[in-house]
Amino acid sequence: MGLSRDSAKSHRNFIAKHKLNDLTLLVDEKGKIAKLYDADHWILPLSKRVYLIIDKKMNIIYRKDMGFGLLPNQTDALLEEIDRHTR
């Protein structure tokens, strides 16, 4: 699941363009959720790219702040972290 400040229309266009029908993108146009997870940029009206894995009890079990970059091999890296925390 992804979250960004882009509009719902922008999310729909992105999903359609890249044929990402199994992806859920949440809208956070005002950055309220980004602020809760310390993913808000301190000056610009942007959110940093922060990867989170949250367990069933809503505890953050993994957090990686990449600034504005991408997590290398993000799918594999996140799956490894999920495996590590669910053993």
N, C-alpha and C positions, 0 to 999 in steps of 0.2 A: 504494500500500500504506500502511496506517495502523498505528500502534502506540500502545497506551495501557495504562494500569494496570487497566482494566476487565477483568472475568472473561470467559472464553470464552462463557459463557451470555449475558452482557450484549452481547457482540459479535454473537452470533447473533440476538438479539432486535432489535438496532439495524439489522442488515442486512435482516432480514425486514420490520420496520416501514417502512423507507424504500425497500424493493425495490432494494437495492444489490447485486445478485447478482454483479456483476463486481468488487466491492471485496474486497480481502484485508485483514483486520484481525488484527494480531499482538497477543498478550497479553504484558504486562510487569508483572504484578501487584506484584512486589517492586521494580520500578524499576531493575533492573540495566542494561538497555540504555539507559534514559534517562540514567543516570549516565555511561555511556561516551561519550555524545554531548553532554554538558553540557546536558541538558534537564531535569534534576531541580531541583525547587524547593529552596532551601537550608534551609527550615524545615518547610514543609508536606509531607505525603506525597502530593504531586501532581507531575505533570510539566508543564513549560511547553510551549507549542505551538511546536515548532521544525520548520521545513521543511528537508529535506535532499535533495540530489540527489547520488547516489553513482555514480561511473563503474564500468566493468567491472573496473578494477584495485582497486576498493574505496576510492578516493580521494574525499573530499568535495569536490565541485566547486561546490557552492552550499549556503549555510547562511543561514537567516533566522530569527532568534529573535523571536517575536511576543509573548513573555510568555504571557498567557492570551488574547490576541486572535487574530483570524483574519487571514490574509494577504488583503488586498483582491484581488478577482478571482483567487482562488488558482489555479484551473485554467489560466487564460490566462497568469498570471504564471509559473507553473512550466513550462508549455510553451514560453514565450519563452526562459526560462533554458536549457532543454534544447536548444532550437534554437541558441542562442548558443554553447553549449559543444560542439556536434556539427558545426559548420560546418567 
